[in-house]
Amino acid sequence: MLIGKQSWRFTNTPVILSTGVSGGPFEKNGKLAEDFDILHDDLWMEKDTYELAHQLLLEEAIQKALEKGNASEQDIQFLLAGDLINQITPTSFAARTAGVPYFGLFGACSTSMEGLALSAFIVNYGGAKKVLTGASSHHAAVERQFRYPTEYGGQKPPTAQWTITGAGVALIGSSFENKGIYPRVVSATIGKVIDMGLSDPLNMGGAMAPAAVDTIMAHFKDTGLAPNDYDLIVTGDLGKIGRDTAFDLLTQNGIKIEKEHFQDCGLMIYKEEQPVFAGGSGAGCSATVFYGHLLNQMKKGKYKRLLIVATGALLSPLSYQQGQSIPCIAHAVAVEYIH
């Protein structure tokens, strides 16, 4: 089960039974709109606050994953999820609605793969038959907490990224309990906290790139695999700056990978003309792109093996105000879908 220093191989092959993906108005106009199950026309979503709208996104994604998986809340042993807001309140309040035993996770934007890795671990060892896992973010709620409220109209540099409004949830089960062909969670590499001393909250991609590279290198070392063993290696939300930095760091460390096989969710989700600066970000970024678009592509036969490397910046408003640098982390999960 444990391979190398920081990786797990799931010998009992937990599988992704179904997914639910919800999004907001900017995502509705984005490149991957058809891969969302639910899309809203405005950021308020008929709620009184952005945080309540954020909660709704996760509730909808949970319900859609259950519906598509022919399951109910009573069939689920655990929910593992998180977001970026103080004390992950949108997720915890959505867990109250779901009424499922709950693990609240905070890995910033790496939460999606942190949750998938832990869920696969639990199912692999028979700790549960069915587990829900996911991550979410809301543009206006996150901007208000970490930067400036959108209404303030503060100027941003080209290194900034656009927090997506969306939630992605997966229903994880055992391949032995569920007959059929499903995407299989093969392995996971748990990242270390890496801090290169960067402190600019408007350059998250640059700060997170070294953590992504550290985890990718650990994955290859632990598993004995190489980049060409995957059809695509996809980071969570490094954006243009972070992806280029990560690619250069991988090359410097002897990891040979074709640039077209090294993609980023934050660069996939929006159209070229959308004003997202260096790309998309947020805990919902990798969750929506992977549980929506990438899994749909796998089911269509375009990809057989993917390595998803969700990246997270573990800062808070308080740590920034106190002049701290930004510690970052990345978790990688390998998924296989062979018809």
C-alpha positions in Angstrom: 0.0 0.0 0.0 2.7 2.5 1.0 5.2 2.9 -1.8 8.3 5.0 -1.4 8.1 7.7 1.2 4.9 9.5 0.4 2.8 7.6 -2.0 -0.1 5.1 -1.8 -1.0 2.4 -4.3 -4.6 1.3 -4.1 -4.5 -2.4 -4.7 -8.3 -2.8 -4.2 -8.9 -0.2 -6.9 -11.5 2.2 -5.5 -13.5 3.8 -8.3 -15.3 7.0 -9.1 -18.9 6.0 -9.4 -20.3 9.4 -10.3 -19.7 13.1 -10.1 -21.6 16.4 -9.7 -20.3 19.7 -11.0 -21.9 23.2 -10.5 -20.8 26.6 -11.6 -21.5 30.3 -11.8 -22.1 32.8 -14.6 -18.4 33.3 -15.6 -18.1 29.5 -16.0 -21.3 29.4 -18.0 -19.5 31.6 -20.5 -16.3 29.6 -20.3 -14.7 27.0 -22.5 -15.9 24.0 -20.5 -19.6 25.0 -19.9 -21.0 21.8 -21.4 -19.1 19.7 -18.8 -21.0 21.3 -15.8 -24.2 19.7 -14.6 -25.6 22.9 -13.1 -24.8 26.5 -14.1 -26.1 29.7 -12.5 -26.8 33.1 -14.2 -25.5 35.3 -11.4 -23.2 35.2 -8.4 -26.1 35.6 -5.9 -28.0 32.5 -6.9 -31.1 33.9 -5.2 -29.3 33.9 -1.8 -28.7 36.8 0.5 -25.0 36.5 0.7 -22.2 35.2 -1.5 -21.2 32.7 1.2 -24.7 31.2 1.1 -24.4 31.0 -2.6 -21.1 29.2 -2.1 -22.8 26.7 0.2 -25.5 26.1 -2.4 -22.9 25.2 -5.1 -21.6 22.4 -3.0 -25.1 21.2 -2.0 -26.1 21.0 -5.6 -22.9 19.2 -6.6 -23.5 16.6 -3.8 -27.1 16.0 -4.9 -26.1 15.7 -8.5 -23.4 13.1 -7.7 -25.9 11.1 -5.6 -28.5 11.3 -8.3 -26.1 10.2 -11.1 -24.8 7.4 -8.8 -28.3 6.1 -7.9 -27.5 6.7 -4.3 -29.0 8.6 -1.3 -27.5 10.2 1.7 -28.2 7.0 3.7 -25.9 5.1 1.4 -22.9 7.3 2.2 -20.6 6.6 5.1 -18.5 9.8 4.9 -18.2 13.2 3.3 -14.7 14.7 2.9 -14.7 18.3 1.5 -13.4 21.8 2.0 -13.1 25.3 0.7 -11.2 28.6 1.2 -13.5 30.6 3.4 -12.9 31.1 7.2 -13.3 27.8 9.1 -14.6 26.2 5.8 -18.1 27.3 6.8 -19.7 26.9 3.4 -18.6 23.3 3.3 -19.6 22.6 6.9 -23.0 24.2 6.5 -23.5 22.1 3.3 -22.5 19.0 5.3 -25.3 20.0 7.8 -27.7 19.8 4.9 -26.4 16.5 3.7 -26.5 14.9 7.1 -23.6 12.6 6.3 -20.7 11.9 8.7 -18.2 14.6 7.8 -14.5 15.3 7.6 -13.8 19.0 7.0 -10.6 19.5 5.0 -8.4 22.5 4.4 -5.7 22.2 1.8 -6.6 25.5 0.0 -6.8 24.7 -3.7 -5.2 21.3 -3.2 -8.3 20.2 -1.3 -9.9 18.4 -4.2 -7.1 15.8 -4.6 -6.5 15.7 -0.8 -10.1 14.6 -0.5 -9.9 12.1 -3.3 -6.7 10.5 -2.0 -8.1 10.1 1.5 -11.5 8.8 0.2 -9.7 6.2 -2.0 -7.6 5.2 1.0 -10.7 4.7 3.2 -12.6 2.7 0.6 -9.5 0.7 -0.4 -9.1 -0.6 3.2 -12.8 -1.3 3.7 -13.4 1.7 6.0 -16.5 2.6 3.9 -18.5 1.4 1.0 -19.3 4.8 -0.4 -17.7 8.2 0.3 -18.4 11.6 -1.1 -15.6 14.0 -1.6 -15.3 17.5 -3.2 -14.1 21.1 -3.1 -15.7 24.4 -3.9 -15.0 28.2 -4.3 -17.0 31.3 -5.0 -15.3 34.2 -6.7 -16.9 37.1 -4.8 -16.7 35.4 -1.4 -13.0 34.5 -1.8 -12.0 37.9 -3.3 -13.6 39.6 -0.3 -11.7 37.5 2.2 -8.2 37.3 0.6 -7.9 40.4 -1.5 -10.4 43.2 -2.1 -14.2 43.0 -2.6 -15.0 43.0 -6.3 -17.0 46.2 -5.9 -13.9 48.0 -4.7 -12.5 47.8 -8.2 -8.9 47.4 -7.1 -6.4 47.0 -9.9 -4.6 43.7 -10.3 -1.3 42.8 -11.9 -0.9 40.2 -14.8 0.2 37.6 -12.3 -3.2 37.6 -10.6 -5.7 34.8 -11.1 -9.5 34.6 -11.2 -11.1 32.6 -8.5 -13.7 30.3 -10.1 -17.2 29.9 -8.9 -17.9 26.2 -8.8 -18.1 23.0 -6.9 -17.0 19.5 -7.9 -18.0 16.3 -6.0 -17.3 12.7 -6.6 -18.9 9.5 -5.3 -16.2 7.0 -4.5 -16.9 3.3 -4.1 -15.3 -0.2 -4.2 -14.8 -1.9 -7.5 -15.8 -5.1 -5.8 -19.1 -3.7 -4.6 -20.0 -2.0 -7.9 -19.9 -4.0 -11.1 -19.2 -2.1 -14.2 -16.4 0.0 -15.8 -15.6 3.1 -13.8 -12.6 5.4 -13.6 -10.2 3.8 -11.1 -8.1 5.6 -8.5 -4.8 3.9 -8.9 -2.4 5.8 -6.6 -1.8 9.1 -4.7 1.2 11.1 -3.6 0.8 13.3 -0.6 2.8 16.5 -0.8 5.0 18.3 1.6 4.7 22.0 2.5 7.1 23.9 0.4 7.9 27.6 1.1 10.3 29.4 -1.2 9.9 32.7 0.6 7.4 34.4 -1.9 4.9 36.6 -0.2 2.8 38.2 -3.0 -0.8 37.0 -2.7 -1.4 38.2 -6.3 1.2 35.7 -7.7 -0.2 32.4 -6.4 1.0 30.5 -9.5 4.7 31.4 -8.9 4.4 30.5 -5.2 2.8 27.1 -5.8 4.9 25.9 -8.7 7.8 24.5 -6.6 5.3 22.5 -4.5 3.8 21.0 -7.6 7.2 20.0 -8.9 8.2 18.5 -5.6 5.1 16.3 -5.5 5.5 15.3 -9.2 9.1 14.3 -8.7 8.2 12.4 -5.5 5.4 10.6 -7.4 7.8 9.4 -10.1 10.4 8.4 -7.6 8.0 6.4 -5.4 6.1 4.7 -8.2 8.9 4.1 -10.6 6.8 5.7 -13.4 7.7 8.4 -15.9 5.8 11.3 -17.6 5.1 9.1 -20.7 3.2 6.6 -18.5 0.4 9.2 -18.4 -1.6 10.7 -21.3 -1.7 14.0 -19.4 -0.3 15.5 -16.3 -2.6 18.3 -15.1 -1.9 20.8 -12.3 -4.7 22.5 -10.3 -4.4 26.2 -10.8 -0.9 27.3 -11.4 -2.0 29.6 -14.3 0.3 30.9 -17.0 3.1 32.0 -14.6 3.0 28.9 -12.4 2.8 26.4 -15.3 5.7 27.9 -17.1 7.7 28.0 -13.9 6.9 24.4 -13.0 7.8 23.2 -16.5 11.2 24.9 -16.3 11.8 23.5 -12.8 10.9 20.0 -14.0 13.2 20.3 -17.0 16.0 21.5 -14.7 15.5 18.5 -12.5 15.8 16.1 -15.4 12.0 15.4 -15.8 11.4 15.2 -19.5 7.8 16.0 -20.4 6.2 17.5 -23.5 4.7 20.8 -22.8 1.4 19.9 -24.5 1.2 16.9 -22.0 1.6 19.2 -19.0 -1.6 21.2 -18.6 -3.3 23.3 -16.0 -7.0 23.4 -14.9 -6.8 27.1 -14.5 -5.8 27.5 -18.1 -8.4 25.1 -19.4 -11.6 26.4 -17.9 -12.0 29.8 -19.5 -11.9 31.2 -23.0 -9.0 33.3 -24.3 -11.1 36.5 -24.4 -12.3 36.2 -20.8 -10.3 38.7 -18.5 -8.9 36.2 -16.0 -5.3 37.6 -16.0 -3.0 34.6 -15.5 -5.8 32.0 -15.4 -8.4 30.4 -13.1 -7.8 29.4 -9.4 -9.7 28.5 -6.3 -10.5 25.2 -4.5 -13.3 24.6 -7.0 -10.9 24.9 -10.0 -9.3 21.4 -10.2 -12.5 19.9 -8.7 -14.8 21.2 -11.5 -12.3 20.6 -14.3 -11.4 17.1 -13.3 -14.8 15.8 -12.1 -16.4 17.5 -15.1 -14.3 17.9 -18.3 -11.4 15.6 -17.8 -13.5 12.6 -16.6 -15.9 13.2 -19.5 -12.9 13.1 -21.9 -11.7 9.9 -20.3 -15.1 8.2 -20.7 -15.0 9.3 -24.4 -11.7 7.5 -24.8 -9.4 10.5 -25.3 -7.4 9.7 -22.1 -6.6 6.5 -20.4 -4.3 7.6 -17.6 -4.2 11.0 -15.9 -2.1 12.4 -13.1 -4.0 15.3 -11.4 -1.8 17.5 -9.2 -3.9 19.9 -7.2 -1.9 22.8 -5.8 -2.7 25.0 -2.7 -1.3 28.2 -1.2 -1.7 27.8 2.6 -1.8 31.5 3.5 -4.5 33.4 5.4 -5.3 37.1 5.5 -3.7 37.3 8.9 -0.5 35.6 7.9 -0.2 38.1 4.9 -0.9 41.0 7.2 1.8 39.8 9.6 4.4 39.7 6.7 4.6 35.9 6.5 5.7 34.2 3.3 3.4 31.7 1.5 3.7 28.0 2.3 2.3 25.8 -0.5 1.4 22.2 -1.0 0.4 19.8 -3.8 -1.3 16.4 -3.8 -1.3 14.1 -6.8 -3.8 11.4 -7.7 -3.4 8.9 -10.6 -6.7 7.9 -12.3 -7.1 5.3 -15.0 -10.1 4.6 -17.2 -9.8 1.7 -19.6 -12.9 0.5 -21.5 
